[in-house]
């Protein structure tokens, strides 16, 4: 007796919808996070300690997503070469 396992495949478009990447990209163009971060670093007094903690927490969330983004980029590049 063999059990059949069913593989579930998520398509990139479904993933994009789940992550709302279009909205994120649009917001980043309107409110450049990196530029604001650089300004805050150049003038650390702009943020209070709790704001620095909040900022670091947000950066941790971004760092957790980076490997997934890198994998998507790698797979898309490999797919283009085929």
C-alpha positions as CSV (number, residue, x, y, z in Angstrom):
1,X,0.0,0.0,0.0
2,X,1.5,3.3,-1.1
3,X,0.5,6.7,0.1
4,X,0.4,9.4,-2.5
5,X,1.6,12.8,-1.3
6,X,0.1,15.8,-2.9
7,X,2.5,18.6,-3.7
8,X,1.1,22.1,-3.4
9,X,2.8,24.6,-5.7
10,X,2.5,28.3,-5.1
11,X,2.9,30.5,-8.2
12,X,4.8,33.7,-8.1
13,X,1.7,35.8,-8.8
14,X,0.0,34.2,-5.8
15,X,3.1,34.9,-3.6
16,X,3.1,38.5,-4.9
17,X,-0.5,38.9,-3.9
18,X,0.1,37.5,-0.5
19,X,3.1,39.8,0.2
20,X,1.5,42.8,-1.5
21,X,4.9,43.5,-3.2
22,X,3.4,46.1,-5.6
23,X,2.1,48.1,-2.7
24,X,5.5,47.9,-0.8
25,X,7.4,48.9,-3.9
26,X,5.0,51.8,-4.5
27,X,5.4,53.0,-0.9
28,X,9.1,52.7,-1.0
29,X,9.2,55.0,-4.0
30,X,7.1,57.6,-2.2
31,X,8.9,57.3,1.1
32,X,12.5,56.1,0.6
33,X,13.4,54.1,3.6
34,X,17.1,54.0,3.0
35,X,17.3,57.8,2.5
36,X,15.5,58.3,5.8
37,X,17.7,55.8,7.6
38,X,20.9,57.5,6.3
39,X,19.6,60.8,7.6
40,X,18.8,59.4,11.0
41,X,22.2,57.8,11.2
42,X,23.9,61.1,10.3
43,X,21.9,62.9,13.0
44,X,21.2,60.2,15.7
45,X,19.4,62.8,17.8
46,X,16.5,62.7,15.4
47,X,15.2,59.5,16.9
48,X,14.6,58.6,20.5
49,X,15.9,55.3,22.0
50,X,12.5,53.5,21.6
51,X,12.4,54.6,18.0
52,X,15.8,53.1,17.4
53,X,14.6,49.9,18.9
54,X,11.5,49.9,16.7
55,X,13.7,50.7,13.6
56,X,16.0,47.7,14.4
57,X,13.0,45.5,14.9
58,X,11.7,46.4,11.4
59,X,15.2,45.8,9.9
60,X,15.2,42.3,11.5
61,X,12.0,41.6,9.7
62,X,13.5,42.7,6.4
63,X,16.6,40.6,7.1
64,X,14.5,37.5,7.6
65,X,13.0,38.1,4.1
66,X,16.2,38.6,2.3
67,X,17.1,34.8,1.8
68,X,13.6,34.3,0.3
69,X,14.0,37.3,-2.0
70,X,17.5,36.0,-3.0
71,X,16.0,32.6,-3.8
72,X,13.3,34.1,-6.0
73,X,15.9,36.2,-7.9
74,X,18.1,33.1,-8.4
75,X,15.2,31.0,-9.6
76,X,14.0,33.7,-12.0
77,X,17.5,34.1,-13.4
78,X,17.8,30.4,-13.9
79,X,14.4,30.3,-15.6
80,X,15.4,33.0,-18.0
81,X,18.5,31.1,-19.1
82,X,16.5,28.0,-20.0
